[in-house]
Each structure stands twice: as structure tokens, then as C-alpha cells.
Amino acid sequence: MNDLTEIDSVAGCKIYSIKGEPNSFVYKAGMMIDCDGSPNGYGPDNTGMDYTANGGDDQGGDWWGGPTDSSGKPIVQKIYEPSPGMYVSGTSHVDPAYSDDSQYRYIDPESIPFIVLPGSHSNGAKLGDVCLCYNTKTGDNCYGIYADVGPSNKIGEASCRMATALKINSNPKTGGTESRIVVYLVFPGSVNKWLPPKVWWDTANTLTKAWGGLARLKQIAAEI
């Protein structure tokens, strides 16, 4: 591991910097499925893609699955939103053109490949920064962005769309994998704001090629 230096660790998963590449870090983990931001993510009585309880207490308790009203209950999507009657589901990264109570403000995990990084362990990455994920078992890979902040004691989580691209079961209730087969390459400081998706992908492609591409990531994957 001459090119790698351990810089952090989350739940036994080591995070490495790469020699000569100060603006990147890499780790190998499983992949939990994040449906936050989906219009169909959460709803009353487990009608969403994920169990309602995974978004918190929707009866006015602690709800973290999206924005809440003045009583602490999740906001329900209106008739002009994608899934009327379902709860507005949020992500940490947002489109500032829309208000907090609008489903259109948040990143749709069914459309956009993104990853989740644990709070206090982002290692310089900011929301909107780009990444590359590589499934060492199948060989599939996909660019994405850092779009949601997760618990500080968990690492290895991504959107439904990222899971599908990597040939991993994308069902939030039954999918994902605990096996550490996914390598995550993150580029801190690469975007760090809201931009159209095409810019994210162009940026990820440019940075990855300059970094050494998938061939180099495969070599590093074999070491970690």
C-alpha cells in the first residue's frame, strides 16, 4: 500500500488518501440503499419504497426523512407534485430554486446516482462534489455526486440509481449488500454547489481521467 495513507475510519472501514492526489480519497465498503429524496420514498403506513419508520416518527415525533410542518409531522405532497399524498422526502443537497416544502427541491435517488457520506467523516468533501463507484464483483462502475449526509457511525450508502448501475439490488427494504465489494473514489472540492447534472458528470469524467481512470482504481481496489 505504498500509494495509500489511512486518514480516517468509520465502523471498521478505513478511508485512504492517495499519494500525489491531495484532492481525492478512497474506501471500500458495502452498499446500503438510500431512497431519501424520492417522491415515493416515504408515505403513511409503509406505503412508500422504504418503511415509514426509517424516516422517523410521522405522528409528530422526531422525523428526519424530509421537511416537517409546525407540528413536527412530515409534509404531504400536493396535487401538482410527483406523488400526491406521499411525504415530501428530502436530501441534504438541494436545488435552491425551490422551497423547503417542495419535493422538487431534493435529489431524486431513482434518477440520480449519488452517495451518502457520514456526518463528521466527509474528509473535506462538500455536497455536490463528484465521485466514482466501482463494483469489484461485477466490474460495473458509475459516476455520481455526494448528495446526502448520513449517520456518523455508518459508511457505504448510495441512491437506488447508483445501486442499479452497479448491478446491486436497489430495493430500500430488501436490497443493498453488506459485503465490502464497492470501491468509492471521492473528489473533495470538485463542485461543492448546485449545478445541472450534466456538469457533475463532465466534471467527474475529467477528474477521473486525470487521476488515472478506472484502471488505477482497480489496482487500488486490490490493495484495500
Backbone hydrogen bonds, N-H to C=O, Kabsch-Sander energy under -0.5 kcal/mol:
donor,donor_aa,acceptor,acceptor_aa,energy
4,L,1,M,-1.3
5,T,17,S,-1.9
7,I,15,I,-3.0
8,D,15,I,-1.4
10,V,13,C,-2.5
13,C,10,V,-2.4
14,K,12,G,-0.6
15,I,8,D,-2.9
16,Y,26,V,-2.9
17,S,5,T,-2.8
18,I,21,E,-0.7
18,I,24,S,-0.6
19,K,3,D,-3.6
21,E,18,I,-2.5
24,S,21,E,-0.9
25,F,186,V,-1.9
26,V,16,Y,-2.4
27,Y,184,Y,-1.6
28,K,14,K,-0.5
29,A,182,V,-2.5
31,M,177,T,-2.8
32,M,156,G,-2.7
34,D,32,M,-0.5
34,D,158,A,-3.0
35,C,33,I,-0.6
38,S,35,C,-2.1
41,G,38,S,-1.8
46,N,43,G,-0.8
47,T,44,P,-1.0
49,M,40,N,-2.9
50,D,41,G,-2.3
54,N,51,Y,-1.6
55,G,52,T,-2.1
56,G,53,A,-1.1
57,D,62,D,-2.0
58,D,56,G,-0.7
60,G,57,D,-0.7
61,G,57,D,-0.7
63,W,61,G,-0.9
64,W,55,G,-2.3
64,W,62,D,-0.5
65,G,55,G,-1.8
69,D,73,K,-2.7
72,G,69,D,-1.9
75,I,67,P,-1.8
77,Q,86,M,-3.4
81,E,78,K,-1.9
85,G,77,Q,-1.7
86,M,83,S,-2.2
87,Y,42,Y,-2.0
88,V,75,I,-3.3
90,G,65,G,-1.8
93,H,147,A,-2.5
95,D,105,R,-3.1
98,Y,95,D,-1.9
102,S,99,S,-1.9
105,R,102,S,-1.5
106,Y,103,Q,-1.3
107,I,93,H,-0.8
111,S,108,D,-1.3
112,I,108,D,-2.7
114,F,112,I,-0.6
115,I,145,I,-2.8
116,V,157,E,-2.4
117,L,148,D,-1.8
119,G,150,G,-2.6
121,H,118,P,-2.2
125,A,122,S,-2.0
128,G,146,Y,-3.0
129,D,126,K,-2.5
131,C,144,G,-2.3
132,L,185,L,-2.4
133,C,142,C,-2.6
134,Y,183,V,-2.3
135,N,140,D,-3.3
136,T,134,Y,-0.8
136,T,181,I,-3.1
139,G,135,N,-2.8
142,C,133,C,-2.1
144,G,131,C,-2.0
145,I,113,P,-1.2
146,Y,129,D,-2.6
147,A,115,I,-1.9
147,A,145,I,-0.8
148,D,115,I,-1.2
150,G,117,L,-2.4
154,K,151,P,-1.4
156,G,116,V,-0.5
157,E,116,V,-0.6
158,A,32,M,-2.4
159,S,114,F,-2.7
160,C,34,D,-0.8
161,R,109,P,-2.9
163,A,159,S,-2.2
164,T,160,C,-2.4
165,A,161,R,-2.1
166,L,162,M,-1.5
167,K,164,T,-1.6
168,I,163,A,-2.9
175,G,171,N,-3.4
176,G,169,N,-2.7
177,T,31,M,-1.9
181,I,179,S,-2.1
182,V,29,A,-2.2
183,V,134,Y,-2.8
184,Y,27,Y,-3.2
184,Y,182,V,-0.5
185,L,132,L,-2.9
185,L,183,V,-0.5
186,V,25,F,-2.8
186,V,184,Y,-0.5
187,F,130,V,-2.4
190,S,187,F,-1.4
195,L,193,K,-0.5
199,V,196,P,-1.4
200,W,196,P,-1.2
201,W,197,P,-2.1
202,D,198,K,-2.3
203,T,199,V,-2.5
204,A,200,W,-2.7
205,N,201,W,-2.4
206,T,202,D,-2.2
207,L,203,T,-2.7
208,T,204,A,-2.4
209,K,205,N,-2.1
210,A,206,T,-2.0
211,W,207,L,-1.9
212,G,208,T,-1.3
213,G,208,T,-3.0
216,R,212,G,-1.1
217,L,213,G,-1.7
218,K,214,L,-2.4
219,Q,215,A,-1.5
220,I,216,R,-2.2
221,A,217,L,-2.7
222,A,218,K,-1.4
223,E,219,Q,-0.5
223,E,220,I,-1.3
224,I,220,I,-1.2
